Amino acid sequence: RYSNPAYDAVADQMRTSTDPEELKTLAKQAHEIIGQDVPMVGVYLTPIISVMDKGLTGVTVRGDMIQSFRNATYTG
């Protein structure tokens, strides 16, 4: 998990603030802190839920989770 005392302080301020302008400023600060520590963050995307519908057939799902609906048919 991510641990940084400077980020934690900004995050605590964000949890208690109700001023929209202050929240924007704090969010920018948080992004700058994280960007210095972790310049590249991996993202995992889950499959599209419609691929799991029993009425949908013919969908091709690649190993990188890209779906092709070119030959798909839906029977409802």
Buried (B, 14 or more C-beta within 10 A) or exposed (E): EEEBEBBEBBBEBBEEEEEEEEEEBBEEBBEEBBEEEEEEEEEEEEEEEEBEEEEBEEBEEEEEEEBEBEEBEEEE
